Amino acid sequence: TRPLPEATQQALGVGTVQEVAWKLLRQPFVLSPEGLDAVLRALESSKAPICEGAAMLLQRSSTLPRDRQQQAAHKIWQMLIDNDITRQFSALSYFELRRLYDTLFEALQVLAPHS
């Protein structure tokens, strides 16, 4: 939530470092194989923002190999149907948990048709 310098805020159209990060996460990505491995591991993170960021990267990745799409979709599906999220992120507020669910469902919606 650290504010950016005024000139940077005007140039980028955002006010904080966090807003820059979220803006970048919403753009299409091409993930290297090593980056994809890291993103798939991040889905299993005990920290909700890391898990959510990984799901956002997966839904914005433009060149996922089919087997990796299936792997990512399976991981997300298991988290959702096993109700792991509620246990894993029990400290989250209702709104934070709902946002995480929404992000995971959005990623699954993008990944599933290709899996």
Buried (B, 14 or more C-beta within 10 A) or exposed (E): EEEBEEEEBEEEEBBEEEBBEEEEBEEEBEBEEEEBEEBBEBBEBEEBEBBBBBBBBBBBBEEBEEEBBBBBBEBBBEBBEEEEBEEBBEEBEEEBBEBBBEBBEBBBEBBBEEB
